[in-house]
Amino acid sequence: MAILRIGDDLYFNPAQLAVGFARAAQSCGVELLPNMTANRVLIEAGRVTGGETPRGVIHAPVVVDAAGAWTRQVAEASGIRVPLVPTAQQPFVTEPLSGALATLPMVRIMDAAVYMRPCDGGFLWGVYEEDPKLFDMTDLSEDFDVKDLPLDAGVLWQYARDVQAQLPILLKAPVRKHRGGLPTMTADGQHIVGPAPHVRGFYFASGCNVAGLSISPALGDVLASWILDCAPPIDLTPLTISRFGEGPWPEDELRKQAAWQYRHFYGAR
């Protein structure tokens, strides 16, 4: 058995990060419209002119599609295709436990794709499962919320048994929360960042592949420079949607590759 310690590894609260970004933007004069539905991006003569909402049109020469699980729906409403798949992720959060200190490291059992870290006095743990559930958001109701994601606790208990020798606490600790998320996976495990082909002013910031939060400050910075200077400060060709060609992308193959990337988040095995 090999063990590697990463001294600068860390974790943070995703909700706090999002709120922090929003507050920082607001302090710079950005108007926030929480819970506003984006019906479609308006495009005329190959250029973005704004966005359509239930409260009218917002005129703008640039739109960034960072809609997470709904990225495809936003793009496709304006005739733009983007090859990514929303994929269910479901961790447990345990009840507070003696000795579950916030200073403890994150633990990853690489071969089993199981992870665990401290969380609110207990542990958060989950798995990059072998056969994840993939979603087409158009099949869900208009009022669907990520908190309504169907979950399967049996999957987690199965993998907890697989790593019982290394992490016996997973089978013993009472569960406080069972929650889910919908990260977007791509066929090659890389983000989709940058302009949409053939449409000026339409940019993507999506395809997070379960790693969006950790890299979001850097991607936001380079994407802002890309929009203002019409070129990225570094070569981001490997992240542009153009790497997939003009399409069409067979949906069954996209889903197969996206599921493989999810399971092998810790590397090929």
ChimeraX attribute file (.defattr): number of C-alpha atoms within 10 A of each C-alpha:
attribute: neighborCount
match mode: 1-to-1
recipient: residues
	/A:1	2
	/A:2	3
	/A:3	8
	/A:4	7
	/A:5	9
	/A:6	9
	/A:7	7
	/A:8	6
	/A:9	8
	/A:10	12
	/A:11	12
	/A:12	10
	/A:13	9
	/A:14	11
	/A:15	8
	/A:16	10
	/A:17	14
	/A:18	12
	/A:19	11
	/A:20	12
	/A:21	12
	/A:22	15
	/A:23	14
	/A:24	12
	/A:25	13
	/A:26	12
	/A:27	10
	/A:28	9
	/A:29	9
	/A:30	11
	/A:31	10
	/A:32	11
	/A:33	7
	/A:34	6
	/A:35	6
	/A:36	10
	/A:37	11
	/A:38	17
	/A:39	15
	/A:40	18
	/A:41	27
	/A:42	21
	/A:43	18
	/A:44	10
	/A:45	8
	/A:46	13
	/A:47	15
	/A:48	21
	/A:49	21
	/A:50	20
	/A:51	20
	/A:52	16
	/A:53	14
	/A:54	9
	/A:55	9
	/A:56	8
	/A:57	16
	/A:58	14
	/A:59	14
	/A:60	13
	/A:61	15
	/A:62	17
	/A:63	20
	/A:64	19
	/A:65	22
	/A:66	17
	/A:67	15
	/A:68	18
	/A:69	24
	/A:70	18
	/A:71	23
	/A:72	24
	/A:73	22
	/A:74	21
	/A:75	20
	/A:76	13
	/A:77	14
	/A:78	15
	/A:79	11
	/A:80	16
	/A:81	20
	/A:82	23
	/A:83	22
	/A:84	26
	/A:85	28
	/A:86	26
	/A:87	22
	/A:88	21
	/A:89	21
	/A:90	22
	/A:91	20
	/A:92	22
	/A:93	23
	/A:94	23
	/A:95	17
	/A:96	18
	/A:97	15
	/A:98	8
	/A:99	9
	/A:100	15
	/A:101	16
	/A:102	15
	/A:103	9
	/A:104	11
	/A:105	17
	/A:106	18
	/A:107	16
	/A:108	18
	/A:109	15
	/A:110	13
	/A:111	12
	/A:112	19
	/A:113	20
	/A:114	21
	/A:115	17
	/A:116	20
	/A:117	21
	/A:118	22
	/A:119	19
	/A:120	14
	/A:121	16
	/A:122	22
	/A:123	24
	/A:124	22
	/A:125	23
	/A:126	23
	/A:127	23
	/A:128	25
	/A:129	22
	/A:130	14
	/A:131	12
	/A:132	18
	/A:133	15
	/A:134	18
	/A:135	16
	/A:136	13
	/A:137	16
	/A:138	10
	/A:139	7
	/A:140	10
	/A:141	8
	/A:142	8
	/A:143	6
	/A:144	10
	/A:145	9
	/A:146	12
	/A:147	11
	/A:148	11
	/A:149	15
	/A:150	11
	/A:151	17
	/A:152	11
	/A:153	12
	/A:154	9
	/A:155	16
	/A:156	22
	/A:157	14
	/A:158	11
	/A:159	19
	/A:160	23
	/A:161	14
	/A:162	14
	/A:163	18
	/A:164	13
	/A:165	9
	/A:166	11
	/A:167	17
	/A:168	13
	/A:169	15
	/A:170	23
	/A:171	16
	/A:172	11
	/A:173	15
	/A:174	15
	/A:175	16
	/A:176	14
	/A:177	12
	/A:178	17
	/A:179	17
	/A:180	18
	/A:181	18
	/A:182	22
	/A:183	21
	/A:184	30
	/A:185	31
	/A:186	25
	/A:187	22
	/A:188	14
	/A:189	22
	/A:190	17
	/A:191	26
	/A:192	29
	/A:193	25
	/A:194	27
	/A:195	24
	/A:196	21
	/A:197	16
	/A:198	10
	/A:199	15
	/A:200	18
	/A:201	20
	/A:202	26
	/A:203	25
	/A:204	22
	/A:205	23
	/A:206	28
	/A:207	28
	/A:208	24
	/A:209	25
	/A:210	20
	/A:211	16
	/A:212	17
	/A:213	14
	/A:214	14
	/A:215	11
	/A:216	15
	/A:217	13
	/A:218	10
	/A:219	17
	/A:220	13
	/A:221	12
	/A:222	19
	/A:223	24
	/A:224	17
	/A:225	15
	/A:226	18
	/A:227	18
	/A:228	10
	/A:229	10
	/A:230	12
	/A:231	16
	/A:232	17
	/A:233	13
	/A:234	9
	/A:235	8
	/A:236	15
	/A:237	13
	/A:238	13
	/A:239	16
	/A:240	19
	/A:241	21
	/A:242	16
	/A:243	10
	/A:244	15
	/A:245	9
	/A:246	10
	/A:247	10
	/A:248	10
	/A:249	13
	/A:250	9
	/A:251	12
	/A:252	9
	/A:253	11
	/A:254	18
	/A:255	22
	/A:256	13
	/A:257	17
	/A:258	26
	/A:259	25
	/A:260	22
	/A:261	22
	/A:262	28
	/A:263	19
	/A:264	19
	/A:265	17
	/A:266	16
	/A:267	11
	/A:268	9
	/A:269	8
